[in-house]
Amino acid sequence: MRTIPDITDTEQWLMRTTLRERYGREIEMQFADAEIRLAPSDRELTICPTIYWQADDGCHFVIFKTGDSSYRCQFFYQPYKQMGTGVRQYNNLAECAVALLQAQADFVVQQGNA
């Protein structure tokens, strides 16, 4: 089984800074582990360190660390309807976080115009 390195202090700082810039205040993040398939063909799940937070509008955000400098992300309002950025994997956490926040903001605008 592949071992993914834990989320570093630098990655935590980067996320706190990014979220503070987005929301204008401190946002509580939770750190956990999630079991995911790294490739669709994988039979086994890999344990990945995970960053989770929830916005005031009820949106949930998740960033999975899938390797050294490798990240995946998604957001959802209901667990059965998960959305992402359209990019499967990022090699930069800041890019991943900003793209995720932008995708969610675009989704909110799109829903308002529907």
C-alpha positions, -999 to +999 in steps of 0.1 A: +000+000+000+013+035-009+019+059+019+010+095+014+029+121+035+009+141+061-001+177+055+028+198+065+029+230+086+036+249+054+006+235+037-016+243+067-003+279+067-009+282+030-045+270+034-052+293+064-038+323+045-058+314+013-091+310+033-085+342+053-080+361+020-112+346+005-135+349+035-119+379+053-117+360+086-103+328+100-121+296+088-119+265+109-103+237+090-104+200+100-077+175+091-086+139+085-077+109+064-099+096+035-097+064+016-098+071-021-088+054-054-058+071-068-066+057-103-100+045-115-085+011-121-072+007-086-087-021-067-074-009-033-081+023-016-053+046-005-054+066+027-049+103+019-045+132+043-074+155+038-083+192+045-120+199+051-139+231+058-174+244+055-186+278+042-214+298+058-237+289+029-235+252+038-210+243+011-184+217+021-149+217+007-124+189+006-088+188-006-071+154-007-033+151-006-025+123-030+013+124-030+042+148-026+029+180-041-002+162-055-037+173-046-073+167-057-103+187-046-141+188-046-170+207-031-205+197-023-238+209-008-252+174-007-229+143-002-244+126-033-237+155-056-200+163-056-184+189-079-149+198-088-128+221-109-125+199-140-089+193-133-081+158-119-049+165-101-029+196-091+008+198-083+004+231-064-018+234-033-023+271-037-035+266-073-057+238-062-073+258-034-079+289-055-093+269-084-117+251-060-129+284-044-134+299-079-153+269-091-177+271-062-181+308-066-189+303-103-214+275-094-232+299-070-235+326-097-247+300-122-273+287-099-285+323-093-290+328-130-307+294-136 
